[in-house]
Amino acid sequence: MKIRSALTIAGTDPSGGAGIQADLKTFQEREVYGMSVITSVVAQNTLGVQQVEHLPVSFIEKQFDAVWEDIKPDAVKTGMISTIEMMELIAGKLRKADVPYVIDPVMVAKSGHTLMEEKSRSVIRNLLIPLSTVVTPNVPEAEFLVEFPISTLEDAEKAAKLIVKELGAKAAVVKGGHLEGDAKDVLFDGKEYTYFTTERIDTHHTHGTGCTFSAVITAELAKGKSIKQAVEIGKGFITDAIKYSLQLGNGNGPTNHWGYRLKGLPSQEEK
């Protein structure tokens, strides 16, 4: 049996809810072998970000090459990539990769702290999105990418289509967590829209949801699933991770990466 593997390129979260740590937990739960390249070391917890230190680009390249020369991943995702120099390096590497690539365009932490340099935000559109298999922005991230406000499902549809047709992604999922009503995500794959809807869960324990959702998609693509199948599995996984929250931390608590195992039991919010 071939063991599938996935690589995450992102920043850290020492409290374990987001970033590299969340990605590796997710890969493990989805039964793929997880590997990582660290771009930035972040001092953060459920209350916010205290400090960020970026690793030298030369060392990021060393990490990437060390992985690629030994265990070539079956899929790659990127999360926190803060500087133009990092993006240029990673784009150069991924142009030669020939594996599915998922972008979680991390710009701002759940606490509101900025995680990407302002001048870098436009570069992600030109360098990385055209290389991507799937882009997974939330509404604020999508608004930056498409440069118009998103307040309705129709706006989200328009944004997803623009990210594919004009920015060059193969597919885009605009997540509906910031919109009113049910949590409805919109996938556009270049041909058609698909909608993934769940009842909104009233909780503030949502730290790392974007990282986890995109990591599931990456893992499923590594296993050979279609984009639509991968997104559907990701939606179910993150919904359970939010529903069966761990009630940890004094701020925006982490999701539960083994929540999908608890279906049929009362959630923490219901107890």
C-alpha positions in Angstrom: 0.0 0.0 0.0 1.4 3.4 -1.0 1.4 5.8 1.9 0.2 9.2 0.8 1.9 12.4 2.1 1.2 16.1 2.3 3.4 19.1 3.0 2.3 22.3 4.8 4.3 25.5 4.3 3.2 27.9 7.0 3.9 29.6 10.3 3.7 28.1 13.8 1.2 28.2 16.7 2.7 27.1 20.0 -0.8 26.8 21.5 -1.6 24.1 18.8 -4.8 25.5 17.3 -3.6 26.9 14.0 -0.7 27.0 11.6 1.7 24.1 11.2 0.5 22.4 14.3 -3.2 22.3 13.2 -2.2 21.2 9.7 -0.1 18.2 11.0 -2.9 17.1 13.3 -5.3 17.3 10.4 -3.1 15.3 8.1 -2.8 12.6 10.8 -6.5 12.4 11.3 -7.0 12.1 7.5 -4.4 9.3 7.4 -1.7 11.0 5.3 1.9 11.4 6.3 2.4 15.0 7.3 5.5 17.1 6.7 6.2 20.8 7.2 8.2 23.8 6.1 8.2 26.6 8.7 8.1 30.2 7.3 7.6 32.1 10.5 7.8 31.4 14.2 4.7 32.9 15.9 4.2 33.5 19.6 0.4 33.3 19.9 -2.4 31.6 21.8 -6.2 31.8 21.9 -6.0 35.5 23.0 -3.9 36.7 20.2 -0.5 37.1 18.6 2.3 38.4 20.8 5.3 38.3 18.4 6.3 37.1 14.9 9.8 36.2 13.7 10.3 35.4 10.0 12.9 32.7 9.1 15.5 33.6 6.5 14.4 32.7 3.0 17.6 30.7 2.5 16.6 28.5 5.4 13.0 28.1 4.2 14.5 26.9 0.9 16.7 24.4 2.8 13.7 23.0 4.5 11.8 22.6 1.3 14.6 21.0 -0.6 15.3 18.6 2.3 11.7 17.4 2.1 11.4 17.3 -1.7 14.7 15.4 -2.3 13.7 12.6 0.1 9.9 12.3 0.4 8.1 14.0 -2.4 4.6 15.0 -1.2 1.5 14.1 -3.0 -0.1 17.5 -2.3 1.1 20.8 -0.8 -0.7 23.6 1.1 0.5 27.0 2.1 -0.8 29.1 4.9 1.1 32.0 6.5 3.5 33.4 3.9 4.3 36.9 5.1 6.8 38.4 2.7 7.3 38.9 -1.0 10.7 37.1 -0.8 9.0 34.0 0.7 6.3 34.1 -2.0 8.8 34.3 -4.8 10.8 31.4 -3.4 7.8 29.2 -2.9 6.3 30.1 -6.3 9.6 29.1 -8.0 9.6 25.8 -6.2 5.9 25.0 -6.9 6.1 25.7 -10.6 8.2 22.6 -10.9 6.2 20.5 -8.4 3.4 19.0 -10.5 1.2 18.1 -7.4 -2.1 19.5 -6.2 -1.6 22.8 -4.4 -4.0 24.4 -1.9 -3.7 28.0 -0.8 -5.2 29.2 2.5 -4.5 32.9 2.0 -3.8 33.7 5.7 -3.7 37.5 6.1 -5.1 38.2 9.6 -5.3 36.0 12.7 -8.6 35.2 14.4 -7.7 37.8 17.0 -7.3 40.5 14.4 -3.5 40.6 14.2 -2.0 41.1 10.8 0.0 38.1 9.6 1.0 39.2 6.1 2.9 42.4 5.1 0.6 44.9 3.3 2.8 45.0 0.3 2.8 41.2 0.0 -1.0 40.9 -0.4 -1.1 41.8 -4.0 1.8 39.5 -4.8 -0.1 36.4 -3.7 -2.6 37.2 -6.5 0.1 37.3 -9.2 2.5 34.6 -8.0 0.7 31.9 -6.1 -2.9 31.9 -7.0 -2.2 31.0 -10.7 -0.4 27.9 -9.5 -3.1 26.7 -7.2 -5.5 23.8 -7.4 -7.8 25.2 -4.8 -7.9 28.6 -3.0 -9.9 28.8 0.3 -10.5 32.4 1.3 -12.9 33.6 4.0 -15.0 36.6 3.1 -12.4 39.3 4.2 -9.6 37.5 2.4 -11.8 37.1 -0.7 -12.7 40.8 -0.6 -9.0 41.7 -0.8 -8.4 39.3 -3.6 -11.3 40.4 -5.8 -11.4 44.0 -4.6 -15.1 44.4 -4.0 -17.3 43.9 -0.9 -19.0 40.5 -0.3 -22.2 40.6 1.7 -24.4 38.1 -0.1 -24.3 34.6 -1.6 -24.3 36.2 -5.0 -21.3 38.2 -4.1 -19.5 35.1 -3.0 -20.3 33.3 -6.2 -19.0 36.3 -8.2 -15.8 36.3 -6.1 -15.2 32.5 -6.5 -15.6 32.8 -10.3 -13.3 35.8 -10.5 -10.5 34.0 -8.5 -10.7 31.2 -11.1 -11.4 33.0 -14.4 -9.3 36.1 -13.8 -6.7 35.3 -11.2 -6.0 31.8 -12.5 -6.8 29.3 -9.8 -8.2 25.9 -10.9 -10.9 26.2 -8.2 -11.9 28.5 -5.4 -14.0 28.0 -2.2 -15.3 31.2 -0.7 -16.2 30.4 2.9 -19.5 31.8 4.2 -18.6 32.1 7.9 -18.7 35.9 7.9 -22.1 36.0 6.1 -25.6 36.0 7.6 -27.6 32.8 8.0 -26.3 29.2 7.6 -22.6 28.6 7.1 -22.7 28.3 3.3 -19.5 27.8 1.3 -19.4 28.3 -2.4 -17.1 26.2 -4.7 -16.5 27.2 -8.3 -14.4 24.7 -10.2 -14.2 26.5 -13.5 -17.4 25.0 -14.8 -20.1 25.0 -12.1 -20.9 26.1 -8.6 -21.3 23.7 -5.7 -22.7 24.7 -2.3 -21.8 23.2 1.0 -24.3 24.3 3.8 -24.4 23.5 7.5 -26.3 25.1 10.3 -24.3 27.9 12.0 -22.8 26.9 15.3 -22.9 29.5 18.0 -19.4 29.4 19.5 -16.3 31.5 19.7 -14.1 28.3 19.7 -13.0 28.7 16.0 -9.3 29.3 16.2 -7.6 27.6 13.3 -10.7 26.8 11.3 -9.2 28.0 8.0 -6.0 26.1 8.5 -7.8 22.9 9.3 -10.3 23.1 6.5 -7.6 23.7 3.9 -5.5 20.9 5.4 -8.3 18.4 5.0 -8.7 19.4 1.3 -4.9 19.0 0.9 -5.0 15.6 2.5 -7.9 14.4 0.4 -6.3 15.6 -2.9 -3.1 13.8 -1.8 -5.2 10.6 -1.7 -6.6 11.2 -5.2 -10.0 12.6 -4.4 -11.6 15.1 -6.7 -11.7 18.8 -5.8 -15.5 18.5 -5.1 -15.0 15.4 -2.9 -12.1 17.0 -1.0 -14.1 20.1 -0.2 -17.1 18.1 0.8 -15.0 16.1 3.3 -13.3 19.3 4.5 -16.7 20.9 5.2 -17.9 17.9 7.2 -14.6 17.6 9.1 -14.5 21.3 10.1 -18.2 21.4 11.1 -17.6 18.5 13.5 -14.4 20.1 14.7 -16.3 23.3 15.6 -19.4 21.5 17.0 -17.5 19.3 19.4 -15.2 22.1 20.6 -12.6 21.5 23.3 -13.5 24.5 25.4 -9.8 25.3 25.9 -8.2 28.7 26.3 -9.4 32.1 27.5 -10.0 33.6 24.0 -11.0 32.1 20.6 -10.4 28.5 21.5 -9.2 25.8 19.1 -11.3 23.4 17.1 -11.4 19.7 17.9 -9.4 17.7 15.3 -11.0 14.4 16.4 -14.5 15.9 16.5 -15.7 13.8 13.6 -15.3 10.7 15.8 -17.9 12.1 18.2 -20.9 12.2 16.0 -24.1 11.2 17.8 -22.8 12.6 21.1 -23.9 15.9 22.6 -21.5 18.7 21.7 -19.8 20.7 24.5 -22.1 23.6 23.7 -25.1 21.3 24.3 -24.0 19.8 27.6 
